[in-house]
Amino acid sequence: MSLKEKLQQDLTESMRARDEIRSSTIRMILTSIRNEEVAGKEAKELDEKELIAVLSREAKKRQIGRAHV
């Protein structure tokens, strides 16, 4: 199971559990992944290394935002 598939499965589980924070966080991650996949001239499927890079970049954005609050 790929990381993206695992995230989609986790989203389904969090929605069933009515965990709004977890659901919105996973949705945000999946949106970032989809945006990266369609960026550029041609849409492409990201490999695991690229997925981790997207996740790391998004985590850094959130940590910086939290530091200024």
Rosetta blueprint (number, residue, H / E / L):
1 M L
2 S L
3 L H
4 K H
5 E H
6 K H
7 L H
8 Q H
9 Q H
10 D H
11 L H
12 T H
13 E H
14 S H
15 M H
16 R H
17 A L
18 R L
19 D L
20 E H
21 I H
22 R H
23 S H
24 S H
25 T H
26 I H
27 R H
28 M H
29 I H
30 L H
31 T H
32 S H
33 I H
34 R H
35 N H
36 E H
37 E H
38 V H
39 A L
40 G L
41 K L
42 E L
43 A L
44 K L
45 E L
46 L L
47 D L
48 E H
49 K H
50 E H
51 L H
52 I H
53 A H
54 V H
55 L H
56 S H
57 R H
58 E H
59 A H
60 K H
61 K H
62 R H
63 Q H
64 I H
65 G H
66 R H
67 A H
68 H L
69 V L
